[in-house]
Amino acid sequence: MRTGVWLVGARGSVATTSIVGARALRSNLTAPTGCVTELPQLRGPALPAFTELVFGGHDPVHTPLAKRAEALAAAGVVPGRLVAALADDLAEVEEEIRPAPTGGTQAERVATVVADLDAFRRRHHLDRIVMVNVSATEPQITPHPGHVDPARLAEALHGDDEVLPPSSLYAYAAFTAGCPYVDFTPSTGARLPALAALAVERGLPYAGHDGKTGETLVKSVLAPMFAMRNLQVRSWSGINLLGGGDGANLAEPAANAAKVESKQRVLAETLGYQPQGDTRIDYVEELGDFKTAWDLVTFAGFLGAGMRLEFTWHGCDSALAAPLVLDLARITAAAHAAGHVGPLADLAFFFKDPVGVSTHSLAEQWVRLREFVTGLHATTGGADAQAR
Ligand SMILES: NC(=O)c1ccc[n+]([C@@H]2O[C@H](COP(=O)([O-])OP(=O)(O)OC[C@H]3O[C@@H](n4cnc5c(N)ncnc54)[C@H](O)[C@@H]3O)[C@@H](O)[C@H]2O)c1
């Protein structure tokens, strides 16, 4: 199944690491560490192979992909030997990155993105394209009457208003071009009634939101433990220090608020109450793409005995995110091929703020994911057997 992976934010750290990683896997230059679709429980015939993934995308900046990859190598995020070995691959992908459309009405910008997707599909004889949003986190939006249904939205996009934030405009373009959409960021993306209806109208699946790669991943393992042991979490405070483009963007108060809200969901929804404490995200340029999270949890046990847990997480953000981007593209492509439509709640395992489901326990999410992917393989196995 030849599958296009269209990255919104194609020159960013996560996108560049995903492209370098996928091309290295295709050439057997590295192991699939961190790719859950390569675990024996998930591997199988429904998923497109790494050799079948073709990359393209949009980005407003023009820094060549090879330069971005070299910068990531210098920062210790990807091995320099891989970047050197993959020079031709990166040049090939470079040809498929288009400038993010600007100016004109939003309807005109959608038309440009749709034309870029259609041309990409034709050039590479793709069976399908999955659009994955890995661009900068946006502030939360203000409601607009056009958000309610597809017809009003289509009309509003022809006017002068900025009706949709970029993440949602890309989702609209993806659905218009017949492509599934995955949001790896906390931005609005497909989370508007008009876009949800459009996806259903076009028979397309979508997934999101906000990749679960660090502090929240650990929380989604620890919070269910406190709940299952009937221990009372009294406070949970976390501080995240990070640099890189994501860190710089999250220094903006509005983007920071969107990210913090996405990170906070797991506690209240897992414990059934909100303990005291906040999550903070601070920008420290020196840390680059490496993030440190410190969490302090205070909790009470039998007869009110007070206890505490502390953890420190030092993560390389893009190295944690990139294999999940590849997993999501592969599973979403297979889900589309199998006829799934609407929010892919079974992919909650990957997200801080999953669409279509309120369970945040990693263990429960893992069971759902395994059943879902096993079902995709069974469908493909059946189709293959019929074709034979
Ligand atoms: N790394 C992780 O572990 C992780 C986890 C969860 C979510 N995320 C999210 O993934 C996103 C990407 O992170 P990153 O570290 O690669 O950030 P980055 O700043 O390195 O890359 C973002 C890219 O998006 C581009 N961009 C900005 N506006 C755009 C637009 N309108 N259209 C197309 N491209 C646009 C930027 O030019 C940049 O190249 C962020 O939103 C981040 O919050 C990352």
The ligand as a MOL file (V3000), in Angstrom:
LIG
                    3D

  0  0  0     0  0            999 V3000
M  V30 BEGIN CTAB
M  V30 COUNTS 44 48 0 0 0
M  V30 BEGIN ATOM
M  V30 1 N 8.3250 16.3550 20.5220 0
M  V30 2 C 7.3780 15.8660 21.2830 0
M  V30 3 O 7.6220 15.0130 22.1180 0
M  V30 4 C 5.9730 16.3490 21.0860 0
M  V30 5 C 4.9620 15.7320 21.8140 0
M  V30 6 C 3.6510 16.1620 21.6270 0
M  V30 7 C 3.3650 17.1860 20.7420 0
M  V30 8 N 4.3780 17.7870 20.0610 0 CHG=1
M  V30 9 C 4.0120 18.8840 19.1840 0
M  V30 10 O 4.5640 18.7020 17.8940 0
M  V30 11 C 4.7060 19.9950 17.2720 0
M  V30 12 C 6.0670 20.0740 16.5900 0
M  V30 13 O 7.1050 20.0780 17.5460 0
M  V30 14 P 8.5900 20.4080 17.0480 0
M  V30 15 O 9.4750 20.1890 18.2080 0
M  V30 16 O 8.8730 19.7370 15.7650 0 CHG=-1
M  V30 17 O 8.4660 21.9860 16.7910 0
M  V30 18 P 9.3140 22.8650 15.7570 0
M  V30 19 O 9.1350 24.2780 16.1940 0
M  V30 20 O 10.6900 22.3360 15.5930 0
M  V30 21 O 8.5620 22.6500 14.3490 0
M  V30 22 C 7.3490 23.2410 14.0090 0
M  V30 23 C 7.3510 23.5410 12.5120 0
M  V30 24 O 6.0480 23.9890 12.1450 0
M  V30 25 C 6.2040 24.9990 11.1640 0
M  V30 26 N 4.9790 25.7800 11.0460 0
M  V30 27 C 4.5620 26.8310 11.7970 0
M  V30 28 N 3.3830 27.2950 11.3200 0
M  V30 29 C 3.0480 26.5190 10.2550 0
M  V30 30 C 1.9660 26.5220 9.3290 0
M  V30 31 N 0.9710 27.4150 9.4030 0
M  V30 32 N 1.9380 25.5920 8.3510 0
M  V30 33 C 2.9160 24.6610 8.2440 0
M  V30 34 N 3.9850 24.6280 9.1010 0
M  V30 35 C 4.0400 25.5450 10.0800 0
M  V30 36 C 7.4180 25.7770 11.6780 0
M  V30 37 O 7.9990 26.5870 10.6440 0
M  V30 38 C 8.3410 24.6560 12.1200 0
M  V30 39 O 9.1910 24.2310 11.0670 0
M  V30 40 C 4.4600 21.0340 18.3640 0
M  V30 41 O 3.1470 21.5450 18.2560 0
M  V30 42 C 4.5970 20.2160 19.6400 0
M  V30 43 O 3.8570 20.7750 20.7200 0
M  V30 44 C 5.6630 17.3890 20.1980 0
M  V30 END ATOM
M  V30 BEGIN BOND
M  V30 1 1 1 2
M  V30 2 2 2 3
M  V30 3 1 2 4
M  V30 4 1 4 5
M  V30 5 2 4 44
M  V30 6 2 5 6
M  V30 7 1 6 7
M  V30 8 2 7 8
M  V30 9 1 8 9
M  V30 10 1 8 44
M  V30 11 1 9 10
M  V30 12 1 9 42
M  V30 13 1 10 11
M  V30 14 1 11 12
M  V30 15 1 11 40
M  V30 16 1 12 13
M  V30 17 1 13 14
M  V30 18 2 14 15
M  V30 19 1 14 16
M  V30 20 1 14 17
M  V30 21 1 17 18
M  V30 22 2 18 19
M  V30 23 1 18 20
M  V30 24 1 18 21
M  V30 25 1 21 22
M  V30 26 1 22 23
M  V30 27 1 23 24
M  V30 28 1 23 38
M  V30 29 1 24 25
M  V30 30 1 25 26
M  V30 31 1 25 36
M  V30 32 1 26 27
M  V30 33 1 26 35
M  V30 34 2 27 28
M  V30 35 1 28 29
M  V30 36 1 29 30
M  V30 37 2 29 35
M  V30 38 1 30 31
M  V30 39 2 30 32
M  V30 40 1 32 33
M  V30 41 2 33 34
M  V30 42 1 34 35
M  V30 43 1 36 37
M  V30 44 1 36 38
M  V30 45 1 38 39
M  V30 46 1 40 41
M  V30 47 1 40 42
M  V30 48 1 42 43
M  V30 END BOND
M  V30 END CTAB
M  END
